Amino acid sequence: MLDARTVSVSVNRPWRELYEAIWRPECFPRWASGLSRSTLQPEGDAWTAQGPEGPVRIHFTGHNAFGVMDHFVDTGDGSVIHVPMRVVPNGAGAEVMLTLFRQPGMTDEQFEADFAWMRRDLQALRDWAGG
């Protein structure tokens, strides 16, 4: 098993409305800083982009009734990184949760840096999608 950490942000917007606003892959570059400097292009059943460390191929979970927004990032080195993401009800608003799995060979410093990056991205999502 891989070490895992989950971060969440509260968004003052009904969860289904929020999910409908953000589930499409083309919305991710608006808040996901690793994709914000690139054009996300559809390619077959996946999307391609220029990630921070080179080209990536991303498979996104399709639209669903459960708020699941998982994505699978193929960095081209043979490994695929699963990024679980959920939008769930939180009273009249929503909670957006994202889990980071520590990848083999990742140092403590890299894991903490990726977690901090993920937290900033979710805060950007909250600011963009409705605070």
Buried (B, 14 or more C-beta within 10 A) or exposed (E): EEEEBEBBBEBBBBBEBBBEBBBEBEBBBEBBEBBBEBEBEEEEEBBBBBBEEEEBBBBBBEEEEEBBBBBBBBBEEEEEBEBBBBBBEBEEBBBBBBBBBBBEEBEEEEBEEBBEBBBEBBEBBBEBBBE
